[in-house]
């Protein structure tokens, strides 16, 4: 099983950083955990209006396959949460553990 970790940096629309972070924690985080992802932390960068977090998956599917399964799940699709309402840009960087 391959272990994949991504650093995700989201630039959030002005004035919505706290709302995004709260909704992410209450709605998105529990579902990601149900789908077998691990979260290494989440931070807000108020100076740059960004939400930064680490997500890891280690399982039988690739990270991309598992992420697609999560995104296409009925639970995710039924959420009244469209990231485009909150996020201006997203950056996903796959990183390797160094030590």
Backbone as a printed PyTorch tensor [residue, N CA C, xyz], in Angstrom:
tensor([[[  0.8380,  -1.1830,   0.0000],
         [  0.0000,   0.0000,   0.0000],
         [  0.8780,   1.2400,   0.0000]],

        [[  0.6090,   2.1030,  -0.9380],
         [  1.3700,   3.3410,  -1.0230],
         [  0.7660,   4.3950,  -0.1000]],

        [[  1.6300,   5.1470,   0.5220],
         [  1.1980,   6.2480,   1.3770],
         [  1.4330,   7.5450,   0.6170]],

        [[  0.3860,   8.3450,   0.5120],
         [  0.4770,   9.6240,  -0.1920],
         [  0.0080,  10.7280,   0.7330]],

        [[  0.7860,  11.7920,   0.7740],
         [  0.4270,  12.9660,   1.5690],
         [  0.4160,  14.1840,   0.6720]],

        [[ -0.5960,  15.0050,   0.8550],
         [ -0.6780,  16.2610,   0.1290],
         [ -0.7450,  17.4180,   1.1180]],

        [[ -0.0920,  18.5030,   0.7400],
         [ -0.2540,  19.7850,   1.4140],
         [ -1.2220,  20.5610,   0.5360]],

        [[ -2.3360,  20.9670,   1.1050],
         [ -3.3360,  21.7040,   0.3450],
         [ -3.4290,  23.1240,   0.9010]],

        [[ -3.3320,  24.0700,  -0.0090],
         [ -3.4240,  25.4810,   0.3520],
         [ -4.5830,  26.0900,  -0.4200]],

        [[ -5.5440,  26.5810,   0.3240],
         [ -6.7310,  27.1920,  -0.2770],
         [ -6.7370,  28.6770,   0.0450]],

        [[ -6.8400,  29.5060,  -0.9760],
         [ -7.0540,  30.9290,  -0.7590],
         [ -8.5580,  31.1400,  -0.7140]],

        [[ -9.0100,  31.7120,   0.3840],
         [-10.4410,  31.8280,   0.6670],
         [-10.9140,  33.2450,   0.3420]],

        [[-12.1470,  33.3300,  -0.1240],
         [-12.7350,  34.6300,  -0.4360],
         [-12.7060,  35.5230,   0.8140]],

        [[-12.4810,  36.8010,   0.5780],
         [-12.3860,  37.7900,   1.6470],
         [-13.5990,  37.6930,   2.5700]],

        [[-13.3340,  37.6320,   3.8670],
         [-14.3820,  37.6200,   4.8690],
         [-14.9870,  36.2550,   5.1630]],

        [[-14.5410,  35.2000,   4.4780],
         [-15.1460,  33.8840,   4.6520],
         [-14.2020,  32.8430,   5.2660]],

        [[-13.0090,  33.2560,   5.6890],
         [-12.0250,  32.3000,   6.1940],
         [-12.5390,  31.5290,   7.4110]],

        [[-13.0680,  32.2230,   8.3940],
         [-13.5500,  31.5400,   9.5990],
         [-14.7360,  30.6320,   9.2870]],

        [[-15.6540,  31.0970,   8.4490],
         [-16.8030,  30.2720,   8.0870],
         [-16.3510,  29.0180,   7.3450]],

        [[-15.4080,  29.1870,   6.3970],
         [-14.8960,  28.0260,   5.6730],
         [-14.2500,  27.0300,   6.6380]],

        [[-13.3790,  27.5210,   7.5220],
         [-12.6680,  26.6430,   8.4580],
         [-13.6490,  25.8950,   9.3600]],

        [[-14.6740,  26.5680,   9.8240],
         [-15.6700,  25.9270,  10.6860],
         [-16.4490,  24.8600,   9.9200]],

        [[-16.8570,  25.1720,   8.6940],
         [-17.6160,  24.1940,   7.9060],
         [-16.7340,  23.0160,   7.5160]],

        [[-15.4660,  23.2820,   7.1900],
         [-14.5320,  22.2090,   6.8590],
         [-14.4300,  21.2480,   8.0400]],

        [[-14.2570,  21.8070,   9.2450],
         [-14.0960,  20.9810,  10.4340],
         [-15.3710,  20.2000,  10.7610]],

        [[-16.5110,  20.8220,  10.6340],
         [-17.7710,  20.1950,  11.0260],
         [-18.3230,  19.2360,   9.9740]],

        [[-18.0840,  19.5170,   8.6900],
         [-18.7370,  18.7580,   7.6350],
         [-17.7820,  17.9110,   6.7910]],

        [[-16.7010,  18.4960,   6.3530],
         [-15.7840,  17.7920,   5.4500],
         [-14.8830,  16.8360,   6.2230]],

        [[-14.2880,  17.3030,   7.2950],
         [-13.3470,  16.4880,   8.0670],
         [-13.9250,  15.1410,   8.4960]],

        [[-15.1200,  15.0940,   9.1000],
         [-15.6370,  13.7810,   9.5210],
         [-15.8090,  12.8050,   8.3580]],

        [[-16.2240,  13.3060,   7.2090],
         [-16.4250,  12.4250,   6.0620],
         [-15.0840,  11.9330,   5.5100]],

        [[-14.0820,  12.8030,   5.4710],
         [-12.7500,  12.3710,   5.0280],
         [-12.2320,  11.2500,   5.9290]],

        [[-12.4300,  11.3950,   7.2220],
         [-11.9750,  10.3710,   8.1630],
         [-12.7260,   9.0590,   7.9370]],

        [[-14.0200,   9.1380,   7.6680],
         [-14.8020,   7.9330,   7.3610],
         [-14.2610,   7.2130,   6.1260]],

        [[-13.7420,   7.9700,   5.1700],
         [-13.2230,   7.3950,   3.9300],
         [-11.7740,   6.9400,   4.0640]],

        [[-11.2140,   6.9920,   5.2650],
         [ -9.8830,   6.4460,   5.5120],
         [ -8.7370,   7.4070,   5.3250]],

        [[ -9.0290,   8.6850,   5.1610],
         [ -7.9620,   9.6800,   5.0750],
         [ -7.5300,  10.0590,   6.4910]],

        [[ -6.2830,  10.4540,   6.6300],
         [ -5.7700,  10.9840,   7.8900],
         [ -5.4330,  12.4530,   7.6610]],

        [[ -5.6970,  13.2500,   8.6560],
         [ -5.4170,  14.6810,   8.5550],
         [ -4.2760,  15.0070,   9.5110]],

        [[ -3.2020,  15.5540,   8.9590],
         [ -2.0190,  15.8610,   9.7550],
         [ -2.0670,  17.2090,  10.4290]],

        [[ -3.0930,  17.9800,  10.1530],
         [ -3.2510,  19.2980,  10.7620],
         [ -3.9260,  20.2360,   9.7820]],

        [[ -4.4580,  21.3070,  10.3190],
         [ -5.0880,  22.3490,   9.5010],
         [ -4.8130,  23.6900,  10.1730]],

        [[ -4.4760,  24.6730,   9.3660],
         [ -4.0940,  25.9780,   9.8720],
         [ -4.7460,  27.0770,   9.0530]],

        [[ -4.9510,  28.2290,   9.6750],
         [ -5.3810,  29.4110,   8.9400],
         [ -4.2290,  30.4000,   8.9110]],

        [[ -4.0340,  30.9910,   7.7580],
         [ -3.0320,  32.0410,   7.5510],
         [ -3.8330,  33.3110,   7.2690]],

        [[ -4.1150,  34.0500,   8.3110],
         [ -4.9830,  35.2250,   8.1790],
         [ -4.3680,  36.3040,   7.2990]],

        [[ -3.0650,  36.4460,   7.3420],
         [ -2.4040,  37.4810,   6.5420],
         [ -2.6590,  37.2750,   5.0450]],

        [[ -2.7120,  36.0130,   4.6230],
         [ -2.9000,  35.6990,   3.2010],
         [ -4.2870,  35.1380,   2.8970]],

        [[ -5.1620,  35.1370,   3.9080],
         [ -6.5250,  34.6180,   3.7630],
         [ -6.5160,  33.1930,   3.2150]],

        [[ -5.6670,  32.3520,   3.8400],
         [ -5.5040,  30.9860,   3.3550],
         [ -5.8030,  29.9610,   4.4450]],

        [[ -6.2360,  28.8050,   3.9690],
         [ -6.4800,  27.6350,   4.7930],
         [ -5.5230,  26.5620,   4.2920]],

        [[ -4.6580,  26.0680,   5.1610],
         [ -3.6090,  25.1230,   4.7850],
         [ -3.8010,  23.8490,   5.6080]],

        [[ -3.7270,  22.6860,   4.9290],
         [ -3.9230,  21.4370,   5.6570],
         [ -3.1670,  20.3000,   5.0030]],

        [[ -2.9320,  19.2480,   5.8000],
         [ -2.2440,  18.0450,   5.3330],
         [ -3.2350,  16.8940,   5.3090]],

        [[ -3.2610,  16.1710,   4.2040],
         [ -4.1400,  15.0170,   4.0680],
         [ -3.3080,  13.8360,   3.5810]],

        [[ -3.5130,  12.6700,   4.1930],
         [ -2.7570,  11.4650,   3.8550],
         [ -3.7280,  10.3170,   3.6230]],

        [[ -3.3730,   9.4750,   2.6710],
         [ -4.1190,   8.2410,   2.4620],
         [ -3.1280,   7.1110,   2.2450]],

        [[ -3.3800,   6.0040,   2.9250],
         [ -2.5940,   4.7870,   2.7530],
         [ -3.5780,   3.6330,   2.7360]],

        [[ -3.7680,   3.0590,   1.5730],
         [ -4.7420,   1.9900,   1.4600],
         [ -4.6240,   1.2770,   0.1340]],

        [[ -5.6050,   0.4350,  -0.1680],
         [ -5.5220,  -0.3720,  -1.3830],
         [ -5.6590,   0.4280,  -2.6770]],

        [[ -6.3770,   1.5480,  -2.6360],
         [ -6.4930,   2.3880,  -3.8250],
         [ -5.3860,   3.4380,  -3.8220]],

        [[ -5.1880,   4.0600,  -4.9740],
         [ -4.2850,   5.2050,  -5.0090],
         [ -4.9850,   6.3790,  -4.3270]],

        [[ -4.2180,   7.3880,  -4.0020],
         [ -4.7870,   8.5910,  -3.4030],
         [ -5.8540,   9.1700,  -4.3280]],

        [[ -5.5330,   9.2730,  -5.6160],
         [ -6.4710,   9.8580,  -6.5820],
         [ -7.7620,   9.0390,  -6.6720]],

        [[ -7.6350,   7.7190,  -6.6690],
         [ -8.8270,   6.8660,  -6.7330],
         [ -9.6960,   7.0470,  -5.4920]],

        [[ -9.0670,   7.0530,  -4.3450],
         [ -9.8270,   7.1820,  -3.0960],
         [-10.4620,   8.5630,  -2.9980]],

        [[ -9.7420,   9.5820,  -3.4260],
         [-10.2710,  10.9380,  -3.3950],
         [-11.4880,  11.0570,  -4.3150]],

        [[-11.4260,  10.4230,  -5.4780],
         [-12.5610,  10.4370,  -6.4080],
         [-13.7570,   9.7110,  -5.7980]],

        [[-13.5060,   8.6060,  -5.1120],
         [-14.5890,   7.8620,  -4.4630],
         [-15.2610,   8.7320,  -3.3910]],

        [[-14.4450,   9.4220,  -2.6110],
         [-14.9710,  10.3410,  -1.5910],
         [-15.8060,  11.4410,  -2.2530]],

        [[-15.2630,  12.0610,  -3.2910],
         [-15.9510,  13.1700,  -3.9570],
         [-17.2650,  12.7480,  -4.5890]],

        [[-17.3070,  11.5230,  -5.0950],
         [-18.5050,  11.0110,  -5.7640],
         [-19.4890,  10.3430,  -4.8030]],

        [[-19.1420,  10.2700,  -3.5370],
         [-20.0040,   9.5700,  -2.5810],
         [-21.3200,  10.3340,  -2.3880]],

        [[-22.3940,   9.6010,  -2.1400],
         [-23.6830,  10.2530,  -1.8770],
         [-23.6110,  11.2400,  -0.7040]],

        [[-22.8430,  10.9060,   0.3330],
         [-22.7350,  11.7990,   1.4890],
         [-22.0950,  13.1260,   1.1020]],

        [[-21.0380,  13.0890,   0.2720],
         [-20.3880,  14.3320,  -0.1410],
         [-21.2830,  15.1130,  -1.0920]],

        [[-21.9140,  14.4080,  -2.0130],
         [-22.7790,  15.0870,  -2.9870],
         [-23.9950,  15.7180,  -2.3160]],

        [[-24.4430,  15.1510,  -1.2060],
         [-25.6310,  15.6860,  -0.5420],
         [-25.3200,  16.8680,   0.3750]],

        [[-24.0380,  17.1440,   0.6050],
         [-23.6760,  18.2950,   1.4360],
         [-24.0800,  19.5810,   0.7250]],

        [[-24.6050,  20.4870,   1.4810],
         [-24.9120,  21.8140,   0.9390],
         [-23.6700,  22.6850,   1.1180]],

        [[-22.5860,  22.2390,   0.4800],
         [-21.3040,  22.9180,   0.6240],
         [-20.5540,  22.8500,  -0.6920]],

        [[-20.5630,  23.9600,  -1.4110],
         [-19.8450,  24.0570,  -2.6770],
         [-18.5590,  24.8470,  -2.4180]],

        [[-17.3980,  24.1970,  -2.5290],
         [-16.1360,  24.9020,  -2.2740],
         [-15.9700,  26.1670,  -3.1250]],

        [[-16.5460,  26.1830,  -4.3110],
         [-16.4250,  27.3760,  -5.1610],
         [-17.0690,  28.6120,  -4.5350]],

        [[-17.9910,  28.4100,  -3.6060],
         [-18.5910,  29.5460,  -2.9110],
         [-17.6060,  30.2000,  -1.9530]],

        [[-16.5680,  29.4630,  -1.5730],
         [-15.6110,  29.9340,  -0.5840],
         [-14.2000,  30.1540,  -1.1210]],

        [[-13.7800,  29.3260,  -2.0640],
         [-12.3670,  29.2890,  -2.4340],
         [-12.0900,  30.0230,  -3.7380]],

        [[-11.0500,  30.8470,  -3.7040],
         [-10.6030,  31.5770,  -4.8850],
         [ -9.6430,  30.7040,  -5.6800]],

        [[ -8.6730,  30.1050,  -4.9830],
         [ -7.7080,  29.2050,  -5.6260],
         [ -7.4170,  28.0400,  -4.6880]],

        [[ -6.9920,  26.9370,  -5.2930],
         [ -6.5450,  25.7850,  -4.5180],
         [ -5.2200,  25.3100,  -5.0860]],

        [[ -4.3460,  24.8920,  -4.2050],
         [ -3.0610,  24.3160,  -4.6050],
         [ -2.8940,  23.0140,  -3.8390]],

        [[ -2.6120,  21.9490,  -4.5640],
         [ -2.3720,  20.6400,  -3.9580],
         [ -0.9680,  20.1950,  -4.3350]],

        [[ -0.1510,  19.9390,  -3.3380],
         [  1.2200,  19.4960,  -3.5700],
         [  1.4250,  18.1600,  -2.8890]],

        [[  1.8110,  17.1560,  -3.6670],
         [  2.1360,  15.8530,  -3.0970],
         [  3.5570,  15.9130,  -2.5670]],

        [[  3.7300,  15.4910,  -1.3230],
         [  5.0360,  15.5430,  -0.6720],
         [  5.4120,  14.1640,  -0.1680]],

        [[  6.7150,  13.9400,   0.0090],
         [  7.2240,  12.6770,   0.5110],
         [  7.8190,  12.9000,   1.8980]],

        [[  7.6170,  11.9100,   2.7490],
         [  8.2100,  11.9810,   4.0790],
         [  9.7240,  11.8880,   3.9380]],

        [[ 10.4240,  12.7510,   4.6130],
         [ 11.8670,  12.7940,   4.4650],
         [ 12.5640,  12.0430,   5.6060]],

        [[ 12.0100,  12.1020,   6.7910],
         [ 12.6220,  11.3710,   7.9090],
         [ 11.5850,  10.8370,   8.8290]]])
